[in-house]
Each structure stands twice: as C-alpha cells, then as structure tokens.
Amino acid sequence: MELQGTTGVGMELQGTTGVGMELQGTRGVLGEASGTIGVLTKAPGTTGVATEAPGTSRVGMELPGTTGVVTQASGTTEVVTQASGTTGVVPQASATTGVVPQASRTTEVVTQDQELPKLLHTHQELQKLIHTYQELQRFLRKHQELQKLLHKHQEPQKLLHNHQELQKLLRNHQELQKLLHNHQKLQE
C-alpha cells in the first residue's frame, strides 16, 4: 500500500494508478474494487490487460511485438519481492490463465526443436526404404518377364521333342509295314 500520488505494484489508494489495482469502477487484473467483476478484463479505453500509467514498467504483460509473458516477468525481481508481501496478489496471479501453460508450451517447443533432426533422419531412412522397395518391384517385374520368355522358349522345345517322338513312331510303323509285307510274300 502506498500514499496518494505514489506508484506501486501491489495496491494503491483511490485516485492513483498502479499495476495490480485500478481506479474504482474499472476492471483490473490482480485485484478489483468492490462491485467490479472479472480477472482478465481491462479498463475502458485501454488496449491491454495489465496496463500501467506512463512511465511505469510492465510487470505481467509483455511489450507489443514480444511473444512471452514468463520471459519478461523472470527479469523483474523487484516485483516478485513486493508481491510476496501483498495479501491476495500471488493467489490471484496464480489464477491468471495462460502463464503456466505458456511456459509449458515453451518447453514443448524447445523439445520439438530437438526432435526435428531425429524426425528428419527418420524421414530420410524411410525414403531410402521406399526407394529400395521400388527397385525390388522393378526386379520382380523383370524376373516375371524372363519367366514368360523362358516358358515361350520351352514350348518350342516341347514341340520339337514331340516331333522327334512322332518320327520314331513313324519309323517303327514303317518297319512294321515292311515286316508285314515280307510276311505276306512268304505266305504266297
């Protein structure tokens, strides 16, 4: 608590502008006057949630264009010291949605960045396996073509063998014809 006209962190008197408490009738972040509602609502006409008066430093809100809350808050050691002695500030701050989840997401992003090289390596290995599979498919198709050609080559061989067998049968038949003819002559 500070005197009128001073600027503090935890709570100020009516008429002063601070970080954790706004004028009566406005909606603040870490504590509101009686009759106001909401934790994450902002004062009318302001653009942020935890807005401050000109010249004050931001505590729980990052500057425009920045991406993190925890990063800037970790550098403001004086705020944590003052907040620890202010009743109700820490519990309300712990209920502020998004601070801890954002920090956990930051850890996940770092982990994902470390996982990217592993994923890239795995992807490359899969590409190699796919390439090998495609090569095997080509070889299999060539093998099947050769099998067909071999089968076609074997068909004439079979036909030739059959022809030779028929030639033998024909010669045997001719021999029998001769023997029969000779037998008939002998009969005469």
C-alpha positions in Angstrom: 0.0 0.0 0.0 1.4 3.4 -0.9 0.4 7.0 -0.1 -1.7 9.0 -2.6 0.3 10.1 -5.6 2.8 7.3 -5.4 3.1 4.5 -7.8 3.4 0.9 -6.6 3.0 -2.7 -7.6 0.5 -4.4 -5.3 -2.2 -1.8 -4.5 -2.7 2.0 -4.4 -5.1 4.4 -2.8 -8.1 5.6 -4.7 -7.0 8.0 -7.4 -3.6 6.6 -8.0 -2.7 4.4 -11.0 -0.8 1.1 -10.5 -0.2 -2.3 -11.8 -2.2 -4.6 -9.7 -5.2 -2.3 -8.9 -7.1 0.3 -11.0 -9.4 3.2 -10.2 -12.7 2.4 -8.5 -15.3 1.2 -11.2 -12.7 -0.1 -13.6 -11.9 -3.8 -14.2 -8.3 -4.9 -13.3 -6.2 -7.9 -13.4 -4.9 -8.8 -10.0 -7.5 -7.1 -7.8 -10.6 -5.0 -8.4 -12.6 -2.5 -6.4 -15.9 -3.6 -4.9 -18.6 -4.0 -7.5 -16.3 -4.9 -10.4 -16.1 -8.3 -11.9 -13.6 -10.2 -13.9 -9.9 -11.0 -13.6 -8.7 -10.7 -17.2 -10.8 -7.7 -18.2 -9.2 -4.3 -19.0 -10.1 -0.8 -18.1 -12.3 1.1 -20.7 -10.3 2.7 -23.4 -7.1 0.7 -22.7 -5.6 -1.7 -25.1 -4.1 -4.3 -22.8 -4.9 -6.3 -19.8 -2.3 -5.2 -17.2 -1.9 -1.6 -18.5 0.1 0.9 -16.5 0.4 4.7 -16.2 3.0 6.4 -18.5 6.5 5.9 -17.0 5.8 2.8 -15.1 7.3 -0.6 -16.1 5.2 -3.5 -17.2 5.0 -6.5 -14.9 2.6 -9.2 -16.0 2.2 -8.0 -19.6 4.8 -8.1 -22.4 5.6 -5.2 -24.7 3.8 -5.1 -28.1 5.5 -7.4 -30.6 7.0 -9.7 -27.9 5.9 -13.3 -27.6 6.2 -14.3 -24.0 5.0 -13.4 -20.5 7.3 -15.6 -18.4 10.4 -14.3 -20.2 9.9 -10.7 -19.2 8.5 -11.5 -15.8 11.6 -13.5 -14.9 13.7 -10.4 -15.3 11.7 -8.3 -12.8 12.9 -9.4 -9.5 11.6 -6.4 -7.6 8.0 -7.1 -8.5 8.2 -10.6 -7.0 9.6 -9.3 -3.7 6.8 -6.7 -3.4 4.1 -9.1 -4.4 5.2 -11.7 -1.8 4.2 -9.3 1.0 0.9 -8.2 -0.6 -2.1 -10.1 0.5 -4.0 -11.8 -2.3 -1.7 -10.8 -5.2 0.1 -14.2 -5.5 -3.0 -16.3 -5.4 -4.7 -14.1 -7.9 -1.7 -14.1 -10.1 -1.5 -17.9 -9.9 -5.1 -18.0 -11.2 -4.2 -15.9 -14.2 -5.0 -18.1 -17.2 -2.2 -18.8 -19.6 1.0 -18.0 -17.7 2.0 -21.5 -16.7 0.5 -23.2 -19.8 2.5 -20.8 -22.0 5.7 -21.7 -20.0 5.0 -25.4 -20.5 4.4 -24.8 -24.2 7.7 -23.0 -24.4 9.4 -26.2 -23.1 7.5 -28.3 -25.6 8.7 -26.0 -28.4 12.3 -26.5 -27.3 11.8 -30.3 -27.1 10.2 -30.3 -30.6 13.2 -28.3 -31.9 15.5 -31.0 -30.6 13.2 -33.7 -32.1 13.3 -32.2 -35.6 16.7 -33.6 -36.6 15.6 -37.0 -35.4 12.4 -36.8 -37.4 14.3 -35.6 -40.5 16.7 -38.6 -40.2 13.8 -41.0 -39.8 12.2 -39.4 -42.8 15.3 -39.9 -44.9 15.6 -43.5 -43.8 12.0 -44.1 -44.9 12.8 -42.5 -48.2 15.7 -44.9 -48.7 13.4 -47.9 -47.8 10.8 -46.7 -50.3 13.4 -46.4 -53.0 14.7 -49.9 -52.2 11.2 -51.3 -52.3 10.6 -49.7 -55.7 13.9 -51.2 -57.0 12.7 -54.6 -55.8 9.4 -54.2 -57.6 11.3 -53.4 -60.8 13.5 -56.5 -60.4 10.4 -58.6 -59.7 8.7 -57.4 -62.9 11.9 -58.2 -64.9 12.0 -61.6 -63.3 8.4 -62.3 -64.4 9.2 -61.1 -67.9 12.1 -63.5 -68.1 9.9 -66.3 -66.8 7.4 -65.7 -69.6 10.2 -65.7 -72.1 11.6 -68.9 -70.7 8.2 -70.5 -70.9 7.9 -69.4 -74.5 11.3 -70.9 -75.2 10.4 -74.2 -73.6 7.2 -74.5 -75.7 9.2 -75.0 -79.0 11.5 -77.4 -77.2 8.5 -79.5 -76.2 7.1 -79.3 -79.7 10.4 -80.5 -81.1 10.6 -83.3 -78.6 7.1 -84.4 -79.6 8.0 -84.2 -83.2 11.0 -86.4 -82.6 8.8 -88.9 -80.8 6.4 -88.9 -83.8 9.3 -89.5 -86.1 10.3 -92.6 -84.1 6.8 -93.9 -84.2 6.6 -93.3 -87.9 9.8 -95.3 -88.4 8.5 -98.1 -86.3 5.3 -98.1 -88.3 7.3 -98.3 -91.5 9.3 -101.1 -90.1 6.2 -103.0 -89.2 4.8 -102.3 -92.7 7.9 -103.9 -94.2 7.7 -106.9 -91.9 4.0 -107.3 -92.8 4.8 -107.1 -96.5 7.5 -109.7 -96.1 5.2 -111.9 -94.2 2.6 -111.7 -96.9 5.2 -112.7 -99.5 6.2 -115.6 -97.5 2.6 -116.7 -97.3 2.3 -116.7 -101.0 
